[in-house]
């Protein structure tokens, strides 16, 4: 069964800490720098959005891309 896009994985190429934002950017075909800046701004501006805790949870929940895993096609 081919569902079109590969599953969400942490990036191996676009990583600074764990590849979470890089993987999300690859999966949804977004600019990784813009996504990181937006994430930091929302984390700082909102007391209800504990960015570091959410990032750590995403790090635990999103599996790492393994060699041979398909990379989402860029449109």
C-alpha distances in whole Angstrom, upper triangle without the diagonal:
4,6,9,12,12,13,17,19,23,24,26,27,28,30,33,33,30,27,26,28,26,23,23,24,22,19,21,23,26,29,29,33,33,31,33,36,35,34,37,39,38,38,42,43,41,43,40,37,38,36,36,35,32,31,32,29,27,28,27,24,22,21,22,20,20,21,18,16,15,17,17,18,21,22
4,6,8,9,11,15,17,21,21,23,25,26,27,31,31,28,25,24,25,24,20,20,21,19,16,18,19,23,26,26,30,30,28,30,33,32,31,35,37,35,36,40,40,39,41,38,35,36,34,35,34,30,30,30,28,25,26,26,23,21,20,21,18,19,20,17,14,12,14,13,14,18,18
4,6,8,9,13,16,19,20,23,24,24,26,29,29,26,24,22,23,22,18,18,19,17,14,15,17,20,24,24,28,28,25,28,31,29,29,32,34,32,33,37,37,36,38,35,32,33,31,32,31,28,27,28,26,23,24,24,21,19,19,20,18,19,20,18,15,13,14,12,13,16,17
4,7,9,12,15,18,19,21,22,22,24,28,28,25,22,21,21,20,17,16,17,14,12,13,14,18,21,22,25,25,23,26,29,28,27,31,32,31,32,36,36,35,37,35,32,33,31,32,31,28,27,28,26,23,24,25,22,19,19,19,17,19,19,17,14,11,12,9,10,13,13
4,7,9,11,15,15,18,18,18,21,24,24,22,18,17,18,16,13,13,13,11,8,10,11,15,18,18,22,22,20,22,25,24,24,27,29,28,29,32,33,32,34,32,29,30,27,28,28,24,23,25,23,20,21,22,19,16,16,16,14,16,17,15,12,9,9,6,8,11,12
4,7,8,12,13,15,16,17,19,22,22,19,16,16,16,15,11,12,13,10,8,11,12,15,18,18,22,22,20,22,25,24,23,27,29,28,28,32,33,32,34,32,28,29,26,26,26,23,21,22,21,18,18,19,16,13,12,13,10,12,14,12,8,6,7,6,9,12,14
4,6,10,12,14,16,17,18,21,20,17,15,13,15,14,10,10,13,11,8,11,13,16,18,18,21,22,19,20,24,23,21,25,27,26,26,29,30,29,31,29,25,26,23,23,23,20,18,19,17,14,15,15,13,10,9,11,10,12,14,13,9,9,9,9,12,14,17
4,7,9,12,14,14,14,17,17,14,11,10,11,11,7,7,10,9,6,9,12,13,16,15,18,19,16,17,20,20,18,21,23,22,22,26,27,26,27,25,22,22,20,20,19,16,15,16,14,11,12,13,10,7,8,9,9,12,15,14,11,10,10,9,13,14,16
4,6,9,12,12,12,15,14,11,9,8,10,9,6,8,10,9,8,11,13,14,16,14,18,19,16,16,20,20,18,21,23,23,22,25,27,27,28,26,23,22,19,19,19,16,14,15,14,10,10,11,10,6,5,5,5,9,12,12,9,10,9,10,14,15,18
4,7,9,9,8,11,11,7,5,5,8,7,4,7,10,9,9,12,14,14,15,12,15,17,14,14,18,18,16,18,21,21,20,23,25,25,26,25,21,20,17,16,17,15,12,12,13,9,8,10,10,6,6,5,6,9,12,14,11,12,11,12,15,16,19
4,6,6,6,10,10,8,5,7,8,5,4,8,9,8,9,12,13,13,13,11,14,16,14,14,17,18,17,19,22,22,21,24,26,26,28,27,23,22,19,18,19,17,14,15,16,12,11,14,13,10,9,7,6,9,11,13,11,11,9,11,14,14,18
4,6,6,10,10,8,6,10,11,8,8,12,12,11,13,16,16,16,16,13,16,18,17,16,20,21,19,21,24,25,24,26,29,29,31,30,26,25,21,20,21,20,16,17,18,15,13,15,16,12,11,7,6,8,9,12,11,12,10,13,15,16,20
4,6,9,11,10,8,11,11,8,9,12,12,10,13,16,14,15,14,11,13,17,16,15,18,20,19,20,24,24,24,26,29,29,31,31,27,26,22,21,23,21,18,19,20,17,15,18,19,15,14,11,10,11,11,13,13,13,11,13,15,15,18
4,7,9,9,6,9,8,5,7,10,9,9,12,14,13,12,11,8,10,13,12,11,14,16,16,17,20,21,21,23,25,26,28,28,24,23,19,19,21,19,15,17,19,16,14,17,18,15,15,12,11,14,14,16,15,15,12,13,15,14,18
4,6,6,4,7,8,6,8,11,11,11,14,16,15,14,13,10,11,14,13,11,14,16,15,15,19,20,19,21,24,24,26,26,22,21,17,16,18,17,13,14,16,14,12,15,16,14,14,11,11,14,15,18,16,17,14,16,18,18,21
4,6,6,9,9,8,11,13,13,14,17,18,18,16,14,11,11,14,13,10,13,15,14,14,17,19,17,19,22,23,24,25,21,19,16,14,17,16,12,14,16,14,12,16,18,16,16,14,15,17,18,21,20,21,18,19,21,21,24
4,6,8,9,10,12,14,14,16,18,19,20,18,17,13,14,16,14,11,14,16,14,14,17,18,16,18,21,22,23,23,19,17,14,12,14,14,10,10,13,12,10,13,15,14,14,12,14,17,19,22,20,21,19,21,23,23,26
4,6,8,9,9,12,13,14,15,18,18,18,17,13,15,17,15,13,16,17,15,15,19,19,17,20,23,23,23,23,19,17,14,12,14,13,9,9,11,10,7,10,12,10,10,9,11,14,16,19,17,19,17,18,21,21,25
4,6,5,6,9,10,10,12,14,15,14,14,10,12,15,12,11,15,16,14,15,18,19,18,20,23,23,24,24,20,19,15,14,15,14,10,11,13,10,8,11,12,10,10,8,9,12,14,17,15,16,14,15,18,18,21
4,5,5,6,9,10,11,12,14,13,13,10,12,14,11,10,14,14,11,13,17,16,15,18,20,20,21,21,17,16,12,12,13,11,7,9,10,7,6,10,10,7,9,9,11,14,17,19,16,17,14,15,18,18,21
4,5,5,6,9,10,11,12,10,10,7,9,10,7,6,10,11,9,11,14,14,14,16,18,19,21,20,16,16,12,12,14,12,9,12,12,9,10,13,13,11,13,12,13,17,19,20,18,18,15,14,17,16,18
4,6,5,6,9,10,10,9,9,6,9,11,9,9,12,13,12,14,17,17,17,20,22,22,24,24,20,19,16,16,17,15,12,14,15,12,12,15,15,12,13,11,11,14,16,17,15,15,12,12,14,13,16
4,5,5,6,9,10,10,11,9,12,13,11,11,15,15,14,16,19,19,19,22,24,24,25,24,20,20,17,17,18,15,12,14,14,11,10,13,12,9,10,9,8,12,14,15,12,12,10,10,13,13,16
4,5,5,6,8,8,10,8,12,12,9,10,14,13,12,15,17,16,17,20,21,21,23,22,18,18,15,16,17,14,12,14,14,10,11,14,12,10,12,12,12,15,18,18,15,14,12,10,13,13,15
4,6,5,5,5,6,5,9,9,7,9,12,12,12,15,17,17,18,20,22,22,24,23,20,20,17,18,19,16,14,17,17,14,14,17,16,13,15,14,13,17,19,19,16,15,11,10,12,10,12
4,6,5,6,8,8,12,12,11,13,16,16,15,18,20,20,21,24,25,26,28,27,23,23,20,21,22,19,17,19,19,15,15,18,17,13,14,13,11,15,16,16,13,11,8,6,8,8,11
4,6,8,11,11,14,15,12,14,18,17,16,19,21,21,21,25,26,25,28,26,23,23,20,21,22,18,17,19,18,14,15,17,15,12,13,13,11,15,16,16,13,11,8,6,8,9,11
4,6,9,10,14,13,11,14,16,15,15,19,20,19,20,24,24,24,26,25,22,23,20,22,22,19,17,20,19,16,17,20,17,14,16,16,15,19,20,20,16,14,11,8,10,9,10
4,7,9,12,12,11,14,16,15,16,19,20,20,22,25,25,26,28,27,24,25,22,23,24,21,19,22,22,18,19,22,20,17,18,18,16,19,20,20,17,14,11,8,8,6,7
4,6,9,8,7,10,12,12,13,16,17,17,19,21,22,23,26,25,21,22,19,21,23,19,18,21,21,18,19,22,20,17,19,18,18,21,22,22,19,17,14,11,12,9,10
4,6,5,6,9,10,11,12,15,16,17,18,20,21,22,25,25,22,23,19,21,23,20,18,21,22,19,19,23,22,19,21,19,19,22,23,23,21,19,15,14,14,11,12
4,5,5,6,9,10,10,12,14,15,16,18,20,21,24,24,20,20,17,18,20,17,15,18,19,16,16,20,19,17,18,17,16,20,21,22,20,18,15,14,15,13,15
4,5,5,6,9,10,11,12,14,15,17,18,20,23,23,20,20,16,17,20,18,16,19,21,18,18,22,22,19,21,20,20,23,24,25,23,22,18,18,18,16,18
4,5,5,6,9,10,11,12,14,15,16,18,21,22,18,19,16,18,20,18,16,20,21,18,19,23,22,20,22,22,22,25,26,27,25,24,20,18,19,16,17
4,6,5,6,9,10,11,12,14,15,16,19,19,16,16,13,15,17,15,13,17,17,15,16,19,19,17,19,19,19,23,24,26,23,22,18,17,18,16,17
4,5,5,6,9,10,10,12,14,16,18,18,15,15,11,13,15,13,11,15,16,14,15,18,18,17,19,18,19,23,24,26,24,23,20,19,20,19,20
4,5,5,6,9,10,11,12,14,17,18,15,15,12,14,17,15,14,17,19,17,18,21,22,20,23,22,23,26,28,30,27,26,23,22,23,21,22
4,5,5,6,8,10,10,12,15,16,13,14,11,14,16,14,13,17,18,16,18,21,21,20,23,22,23,27,29,30,28,27,23,22,23,21,22
4,6,5,6,9,10,11,13,13,10,11,8,10,12,10,10,13,14,13,15,18,18,17,20,20,22,25,27,29,26,26,23,21,23,22,23
4,6,5,6,8,10,12,14,10,10,7,9,13,12,11,14,16,15,16,19,20,19,22,22,24,27,29,31,29,28,25,25,26,25,26
4,5,5,6,8,11,13,11,12,10,12,15,14,14,17,19,18,19,22,23,22,25,25,27,30,33,34,32,31,28,27,28,26,27
4,6,5,6,9,10,7,9,8,11,13,12,12,16,17,16,18,21,21,21,24,25,26,30,33,34,31,31,28,26,28,26,27
4,6,6,8,9,6,6,5,8,10,9,10,13,14,14,16,19,19,20,23,23,26,29,32,34,31,31,28,27,29,28,29
4,6,7,10,8,8,8,10,13,13,13,16,18,18,19,22,23,23,26,27,29,32,35,37,34,34,31,30,32,30,31
4,7,9,8,10,10,13,15,15,16,19,20,20,22,24,25,25,28,29,31,35,37,39,36,36,33,31,33,31,32
4,5,5,8,9,12,13,13,15,17,18,18,21,23,23,24,27,28,30,34,37,38,35,35,33,31,33,32,32
4,6,7,9,12,12,13,15,17,17,19,21,22,23,24,28,29,32,35,38,40,37,37,35,33,36,34,35
4,6,9,12,11,11,14,16,16,17,20,21,21,22,26,28,30,34,37,38,35,35,33,32,34,33,34
4,6,9,9,8,11,13,13,14,16,18,18,19,23,24,27,30,33,35,32,32,30,28,31,30,31
4,6,6,6,9,10,11,12,14,16,17,18,21,23,26,29,32,34,31,31,29,29,31,31,32
4,6,5,6,9,10,10,12,14,15,16,19,20,23,26,29,31,28,28,26,26,28,27,29
4,5,5,6,9,10,10,12,14,15,18,19,22,25,28,30,27,28,26,26,29,28,30
4,5,5,6,9,10,11,12,14,17,18,22,25,28,30,27,28,27,27,30,30,32
4,5,5,6,9,10,10,12,15,17,20,23,26,28,25,26,24,23,27,26,28
4,5,5,6,9,10,10,13,14,17,20,23,25,23,23,22,21,25,24,26
4,5,5,6,9,10,12,14,17,20,23,25,23,24,23,23,27,27,29
4,5,5,6,8,11,13,17,20,23,25,22,24,22,23,26,26,29
4,5,5,6,9,11,14,17,20,22,19,20,19,19,22,23,25
4,6,6,8,9,12,15,18,20,18,19,18,19,23,23,26
4,6,7,9,13,15,19,21,19,21,20,21,25,26,28
4,6,9,13,15,19,20,17,19,18,19,23,24,26
4,7,9,12,16,17,14,15,15,15,19,20,23
4,7,9,13,14,11,13,14,15,19,20,23
4,6,10,12,10,12,12,14,17,19,22
4,7,8,6,9,9,11,15,17,20
4,6,6,9,10,13,16,19,22
4,6,9,10,14,16,19,22
4,6,9,12,14,17,21
4,6,10,12,15,19
4,6,9,12,15
4,6,9,12
4,6,9
4,6
4
